[in-house]
């Protein structure tokens, strides 16, 4: 990978989607005027990530915690948009693809937290609490700043964060996202934002860099978490339904791929059945866009919320067992669509 830092030029217009955007070197991003091309060689369509440059606002100092599958492309898009991004990851050395676009990797989480706006994209409640809510981290954060949590955490964790950060004068916005890594790369995520309306307004231009649309869910951050958890619960159910249908098709001598092509073209068009249906039919679970262990975490979060509301989730309990079976067979690091193999095993189909 080149060590060259590719900084955007604000006066360039993309000739593919005809929006003012950034221009990078000839092998990255948008080319200069007169060289028509998609907004990025790696994207399948026009990118939105640099449309924000057409605004007159100055660059924002941003901290970003978590360089995982989703964190990297989101941080990279913020850097591409001209913002001064300081990135931190618990395991150093994973930020090269973001630093290449002008971000700075810091070794101490306190350096990333000491910014007027901080984003975090960490795996779960524990990772978030350790990095953000520990005493040293709270001390490092700037009073008056806004912390935006892009991850799927429990509603209870959001409530805890509002309290702990609020004592330091820091406003907390929950902004979990829908979309896999390739969607994050293209800046086309769906963002679910909840929190103090003024704080949401302040970070809205930054959220517009990483997403195609920001839904305002409410003033209480945990409301966004509930919507995200239930959305992931619906996806998990859809994955299991496709797993069962494709297994039956295979068992009786049919084509799982043809089945999903018909379904995607007629009854179930869209990203979930289109994307996961192809993965399931082809049994292609690597690289993982969303690890199976994280899928189990979200199913359990849905079960917990339902339990607190005294609602039984019949499918949820069955799903939990399917995920546990997949874990018992060593599939923890595969994509969560790999729960399909649990159904295939019950059907007596071998793992080719």
Buried (B, 14 or more C-beta within 10 A) or exposed (E): EEEEEBEBEEEBBBBBBEBBBBBBEEEBBBBBEEEEBBBBEEBEEBBBBBBBBEEEEEBBBBBBBBBBBBBBBBBBBBBBBBBBBBBBBBEEEBBEBBBBBBBBBBEEBBBBBBBEBBBBBBBBBEBBBEBBBEEEBBEBBBEEBBBBBBBBBBBBBBBBBBEBBEEBEBBBBBBBBBBBBBBBBBBBBBBBBBBBEEBBEBBBBBBBBBBBEBBBBBEBBBBBBBBBBBBBBEBBBBBBEBBBBBBBBBEEEEEBBEBBBEBBEEEBEEEBBBBBBBBBBEBEBEEBBBBBBBBBBBBBBBBBBBEEEEEEBEBBEEBBEBBEBBBEBEBBEBBBBBBBBBBBBEEEEEEE
